[in-house]
Amino acid sequence: ANEEVPSAEETAPVEVVDVQAVAASQAAAEVSAEASCPQTFGVIVTVGSIQGTAFLSADLEHGSTESGLCSDINAGYEGAITLSCTAGVLKASTACVPKGCDSLSVDVTIGGTTSSITSSANFASGITKTRDCSEVHADYSGTYTLSCSSGALTPSITSCSPGCSTSDSTTITIAGTSQS
């Protein structure tokens, strides 16, 4: 039978990080007032609700800093993670904020009609804005909301309801007299 031979890329070994070896390397690192931080050093950081490890891209000299992106740990955040090396000790400080939803578009469907709605500028994460249902479907009344959470724009149409069409009529009878 003709069997396909896997390529070298398909059979290449997966890089495995030996956490114990990295910890031992960090523990055995030179301790002095001028010690640098090797590339193998990493520091745990929390961005939003996600915890991850920020690693150096190269050896870092004592007294030096290196910056990384908050989005490398949590895609819903923006800003910088600053790694600093002091006497062989690597520390991190974060200036991370949730991404906003400035001028993002989302499809909103009301009563079978879909419209692409663009959020306003300065639409920060955690904010909810109210819009009229009739801007999506003219025959609907009420309001819908657009909510921003870490760069994700989400609509909620639960308060939209079909209104009366101008072609709808009802006959009302009062004291024997009917009117439409």
ROMI-704517 format. One record per residue (C-alpha): residue in three letters; chain; x, y, z. Coordinates in nm, 4 decimals, decimal comma, always signed. Example, Ala and Ser with C-alpha at 12.3 -4.5 7.8 and 13.67 -1.06 7.14 Angstrom:
<recs>
@r: ala c: A c1: +1,2300 c2: -0,4500 c3: +0,7800
@r: ser c: A c1: +1,3670 c2: -0,1060 c3: +0,7140
</recs>
This chain:
<recs>
@r: ala c: A c1: +0,0000 c2: +0,0000 c3: +0,0000
@r: asn c: A c1: +0,1106 c2: +0,3557 c3: -0,0600
@r: glu c: A c1: +0,1528 c2: +0,5252 c3: +0,2746
@r: glu c: A c1: +0,2410 c2: +0,8910 c3: +0,2980
@r: val c: A c1: +0,5680 c2: +0,9566 c3: +0,4738
@r: pro c: A c1: +0,5367 c2: +1,2405 c3: +0,7263
@r: ser c: A c1: +0,7491 c2: +1,5491 c3: +0,6608
@r: ala c: A c1: +1,0343 c2: +1,6533 c3: +0,8885
@r: glu c: A c1: +0,8144 c2: +1,9331 c3: +1,0274
@r: glu c: A c1: +0,5429 c2: +1,6836 c3: +1,1208
@r: thr c: A c1: +0,7893 c2: +1,4623 c3: +1,3067
@r: ala c: A c1: +1,0012 c2: +1,7382 c3: +1,4605
@r: pro c: A c1: +1,0148 c2: +1,7112 c3: +1,8389
@r: val c: A c1: +0,8006 c2: +1,9527 c3: +2,0366
@r: glu c: A c1: +0,9966 c2: +2,1996 c3: +2,2486
@r: val c: A c1: +0,9490 c2: +2,1054 c3: +2,6111
@r: val c: A c1: +1,0284 c2: +2,3504 c3: +2,8875
@r: asp c: A c1: +1,1693 c2: +2,1811 c3: +3,1958
@r: val c: A c1: +1,0199 c2: +2,4000 c3: +3,4673
@r: gln c: A c1: +1,2368 c2: +2,2417 c3: +3,7360
@r: ala c: A c1: +1,5528 c2: +2,3084 c3: +3,5354
@r: val c: A c1: +1,4512 c2: +2,6726 c3: +3,4816
@r: ala c: A c1: +1,3780 c2: +2,7091 c3: +3,8538
@r: ala c: A c1: +1,7128 c2: +2,5488 c3: +3,9411
@r: ser c: A c1: +1,8877 c2: +2,7800 c3: +3,6939
@r: gln c: A c1: +1,7248 c2: +3,0821 c3: +3,8526
@r: ala c: A c1: +1,8061 c2: +2,9595 c3: +4,2032
@r: ala c: A c1: +2,1712 c2: +2,8994 c3: +4,1085
@r: ala c: A c1: +2,2074 c2: +3,2336 c3: +3,9303
@r: glu c: A c1: +2,4890 c2: +3,4599 c3: +4,0351
@r: val c: A c1: +2,3869 c2: +3,6791 c3: +4,3245
@r: ser c: A c1: +2,5686 c2: +4,0097 c3: +4,3277
@r: ala c: A c1: +2,4896 c2: +4,3780 c3: +4,3048
@r: glu c: A c1: +2,5821 c2: +4,3710 c3: +3,9341
@r: ala c: A c1: +2,4303 c2: +4,0362 c3: +3,8303
@r: ser c: A c1: +2,2319 c2: +4,0301 c3: +3,5061
@r: cys c: A c1: +1,9101 c2: +3,8373 c3: +3,4373
@r: pro c: A c1: +1,9479 c2: +3,5543 c3: +3,1828
@r: gln c: A c1: +1,7004 c2: +3,5129 c3: +2,8956
@r: thr c: A c1: +1,5705 c2: +3,1963 c3: +3,0636
@r: phe c: A c1: +1,4248 c2: +3,4047 c3: +3,3489
@r: gly c: A c1: +1,0542 c2: +3,4682 c3: +3,3502
@r: val c: A c1: +0,8136 c2: +3,6318 c3: +3,5914
@r: ile c: A c1: +0,4450 c2: +3,5567 c3: +3,6521
@r: val c: A c1: +0,2112 c2: +3,8467 c3: +3,5796
@r: thr c: A c1: -0,1654 c2: +3,8817 c3: +3,6033
@r: val c: A c1: -0,3457 c2: +4,0788 c3: +3,3327
@r: gly c: A c1: -0,7166 c2: +4,1055 c3: +3,4025
@r: ser c: A c1: -0,8209 c2: +3,7595 c3: +3,5184
@r: ile c: A c1: -0,5480 c2: +3,5751 c3: +3,3267
@r: gln c: A c1: -0,2130 c2: +3,4815 c3: +3,4756
@r: gly c: A c1: +0,0843 c2: +3,4122 c3: +3,2504
@r: thr c: A c1: +0,4612 c2: +3,4239 c3: +3,2402
@r: ala c: A c1: +0,6493 c2: +3,7107 c3: +3,0806
@r: phe c: A c1: +0,9914 c2: +3,6008 c3: +2,9529
@r: leu c: A c1: +1,2901 c2: +3,8071 c3: +2,8485
@r: ser c: A c1: +1,3743 c2: +3,8195 c3: +2,4770
@r: ala c: A c1: +1,7481 c2: +3,8337 c3: +2,5594
@r: asp c: A c1: +1,9786 c2: +3,8554 c3: +2,8610
@r: leu c: A c1: +1,9058 c2: +4,1725 c3: +3,0568
@r: glu c: A c1: +2,1842 c2: +4,3645 c3: +3,2293
@r: his c: A c1: +2,1535 c2: +4,4834 c3: +3,5887
@r: gly c: A c1: +1,9592 c2: +4,8120 c3: +3,5984
@r: ser c: A c1: +1,8020 c2: +4,7586 c3: +3,2563
@r: thr c: A c1: +1,4400 c2: +4,7171 c3: +3,1493
@r: glu c: A c1: +1,2536 c2: +4,5488 c3: +2,8671
@r: ser c: A c1: +0,8921 c2: +4,6062 c3: +2,7633
@r: gly c: A c1: +0,6325 c2: +4,3599 c3: +2,6422
@r: leu c: A c1: +0,2653 c2: +4,3831 c3: +2,5526
@r: cys c: A c1: -0,0231 c2: +4,3167 c3: +2,7910
@r: ser c: A c1: -0,2044 c2: +4,1526 c3: +2,4977
@r: asp c: A c1: +0,0643 c2: +3,8801 c3: +2,4939
@r: ile c: A c1: -0,0842 c2: +3,7580 c3: +2,8246
@r: asn c: A c1: -0,4503 c2: +3,8627 c3: +2,7773
@r: ala c: A c1: -0,5761 c2: +3,9535 c3: +2,4274
@r: gly c: A c1: -0,8536 c2: +4,1720 c3: +2,5753
@r: tyr c: A c1: -0,6024 c2: +4,4148 c3: +2,7271
@r: glu c: A c1: -0,3658 c2: +4,6791 c3: +2,5947
@r: gly c: A c1: -0,0678 c2: +4,8563 c3: +2,7464
@r: ala c: A c1: +0,2796 c2: +4,7502 c3: +2,8552
@r: ile c: A c1: +0,4469 c2: +4,5034 c3: +3,0868
@r: thr c: A c1: +0,7880 c2: +4,6315 c3: +3,1974
@r: leu c: A c1: +1,0473 c2: +4,3759 c3: +3,3077
@r: ser c: A c1: +1,3354 c2: +4,5106 c3: +3,5166
@r: cys c: A c1: +1,6550 c2: +4,3455 c3: +3,6351
@r: thr c: A c1: +1,8107 c2: +4,4463 c3: +3,9654
@r: ala c: A c1: +2,1049 c2: +4,2472 c3: +4,1046
@r: gly c: A c1: +1,9975 c2: +3,9336 c3: +3,9160
@r: val c: A c1: +1,6333 c2: +3,9567 c3: +4,0253
@r: leu c: A c1: +1,3690 c2: +3,9954 c3: +3,7539
@r: lys c: A c1: +1,0554 c2: +4,1918 c3: +3,8426
@r: ala c: A c1: +0,7531 c2: +4,3005 c3: +3,6420
@r: ser c: A c1: +0,5248 c2: +4,6005 c3: +3,6560
@r: thr c: A c1: +0,2115 c2: +4,6302 c3: +3,4457
@r: ala c: A c1: +0,0228 c2: +4,9233 c3: +3,2986
@r: cys c: A c1: -0,2569 c2: +4,7207 c3: +3,1421
@r: val c: A c1: -0,6133 c2: +4,8350 c3: +3,0758
@r: pro c: A c1: -0,9075 c2: +4,6557 c3: +2,9111
@r: lys c: A c1: -0,9373 c2: +4,7324 c3: +2,5402
@r: gly c: A c1: -1,2201 c2: +4,9672 c3: +2,4500
@r: cys c: A c1: -1,4677 c2: +4,9317 c3: +2,1632
@r: asp c: A c1: -1,4050 c2: +5,2629 c3: +1,9864
@r: ser c: A c1: -1,5661 c2: +5,2609 c3: +1,6396
@r: leu c: A c1: -1,6156 c2: +4,8821 c3: +1,6284
@r: ser c: A c1: -1,8964 c2: +4,7322 c3: +1,4192
@r: val c: A c1: -2,1357 c2: +4,4544 c3: +1,5150
@r: asp c: A c1: -2,4351 c2: +4,3047 c3: +1,3328
@r: val c: A c1: -2,7647 c2: +4,3599 c3: +1,5157
@r: thr c: A c1: -3,0720 c2: +4,1591 c3: +1,4071
@r: ile c: A c1: -3,4208 c2: +4,2677 c3: +1,5106
@r: gly c: A c1: -3,7340 c2: +4,1072 c3: +1,3648
@r: gly c: A c1: -3,5384 c2: +3,9421 c3: +1,0831
@r: thr c: A c1: -3,3677 c2: +4,2660 c3: +0,9770
@r: thr c: A c1: -2,9911 c2: +4,2899 c3: +1,0258
@r: ser c: A c1: -2,7920 c2: +4,6120 c3: +1,0357
@r: ser c: A c1: -2,4234 c2: +4,6695 c3: +1,0933
@r: ile c: A c1: -2,4024 c2: +4,9103 c3: +1,3880
@r: thr c: A c1: -2,0816 c2: +5,1023 c3: +1,4627
@r: ser c: A c1: -2,0037 c2: +5,2034 c3: +1,8193
@r: ser c: A c1: -1,9126 c2: +5,5585 c3: +1,9047
@r: ala c: A c1: -1,5644 c2: +5,6862 c3: +1,9813
@r: asn c: A c1: -1,4517 c2: +5,6804 c3: +2,3465
@r: phe c: A c1: -1,6453 c2: +5,3585 c3: +2,4163
@r: ala c: A c1: -1,4502 c2: +5,2171 c3: +2,7113
@r: ser c: A c1: -1,4626 c2: +4,8610 c3: +2,8408
@r: gly c: A c1: -1,7356 c2: +4,8162 c3: +3,1020
@r: ile c: A c1: -1,9678 c2: +5,0727 c3: +2,9391
@r: thr c: A c1: -2,3179 c2: +4,9940 c3: +2,8085
@r: lys c: A c1: -2,4958 c2: +5,2330 c3: +2,5712
@r: thr c: A c1: -2,8646 c2: +5,2355 c3: +2,4762
@r: arg c: A c1: -2,9910 c2: +5,2750 c3: +2,1189
@r: asp c: A c1: -3,3394 c2: +5,2795 c3: +1,9589
@r: cys c: A c1: -3,4626 c2: +4,9504 c3: +1,8103
@r: ser c: A c1: -3,6188 c2: +5,1463 c3: +1,5213
@r: glu c: A c1: -3,2690 c2: +5,2300 c3: +1,3859
@r: val c: A c1: -3,2403 c2: +4,8594 c3: +1,2935
@r: his c: A c1: -3,6056 c2: +4,7759 c3: +1,2151
@r: ala c: A c1: -3,8521 c2: +5,0630 c3: +1,1587
@r: asp c: A c1: -4,1500 c2: +4,8595 c3: +1,2846
@r: tyr c: A c1: -3,9937 c2: +4,7913 c3: +1,6269
@r: ser c: A c1: -4,0043 c2: +5,0070 c3: +1,9366
@r: gly c: A c1: -3,8036 c2: +5,0109 c3: +2,2579
@r: thr c: A c1: -3,4305 c2: +5,0162 c3: +2,3042
@r: tyr c: A c1: -3,1390 c2: +4,7764 c3: +2,2684
@r: thr c: A c1: -2,7980 c2: +4,7940 c3: +2,4319
@r: leu c: A c1: -2,4403 c2: +4,7723 c3: +2,3115
@r: ser c: A c1: -2,1965 c2: +4,6570 c3: +2,5803
@r: cys c: A c1: -1,8174 c2: +4,6694 c3: +2,5652
@r: ser c: A c1: -1,6035 c2: +4,4166 c3: +2,7514
@r: ser c: A c1: -1,2275 c2: +4,3996 c3: +2,6868
@r: gly c: A c1: -1,2562 c2: +4,4951 c3: +2,3208
@r: ala c: A c1: -1,5654 c2: +4,2816 c3: +2,2474
@r: leu c: A c1: -1,8844 c2: +4,4645 c3: +2,1438
@r: thr c: A c1: -2,2072 c2: +4,2771 c3: +2,2268
@r: pro c: A c1: -2,5686 c2: +4,3763 c3: +2,1484
@r: ser c: A c1: -2,8759 c2: +4,2837 c3: +2,3550
@r: ile c: A c1: -3,2179 c2: +4,3265 c3: +2,1914
@r: thr c: A c1: -3,4352 c2: +4,1918 c3: +2,4748
@r: ser c: A c1: -3,6244 c2: +4,5233 c3: +2,5097
@r: cys c: A c1: -3,7241 c2: +4,5498 c3: +2,1428
@r: ser c: A c1: -4,0845 c2: +4,4709 c3: +2,0482
@r: pro c: A c1: -4,2877 c2: +4,4929 c3: +1,7291
@r: gly c: A c1: -4,4998 c2: +4,8047 c3: +1,7169
@r: cys c: A c1: -4,8155 c2: +4,8701 c3: +1,5204
@r: ser c: A c1: -4,7851 c2: +4,9251 c3: +1,1491
@r: thr c: A c1: -4,9652 c2: +5,2259 c3: +1,0003
@r: ser c: A c1: -5,1666 c2: +4,9803 c3: +0,7879
@r: asp c: A c1: -5,3019 c2: +4,8013 c3: +1,0980
@r: ser c: A c1: -5,6480 c2: +4,9023 c3: +1,2132
@r: thr c: A c1: -5,8898 c2: +4,7999 c3: +1,4837
@r: thr c: A c1: -6,2651 c2: +4,8558 c3: +1,4962
@r: ile c: A c1: -6,3897 c2: +5,0019 c3: +1,8237
@r: thr c: A c1: -6,7604 c2: +4,9988 c3: +1,9133
@r: ile c: A c1: -6,8837 c2: +5,2516 c3: +2,1677
@r: ala c: A c1: -7,2568 c2: +5,2743 c3: +2,2565
@r: gly c: A c1: -7,3476 c2: +5,0885 c3: +1,9388
@r: thr c: A c1: -7,1370 c2: +5,3083 c3: +1,7092
@r: ser c: A c1: -6,8395 c2: +5,1475 c3: +1,5333
@r: gln c: A c1: -6,5248 c2: +5,3286 c3: +1,4188
@r: ser c: A c1: -6,2035 c2: +5,2100 c3: +1,2553
</recs>
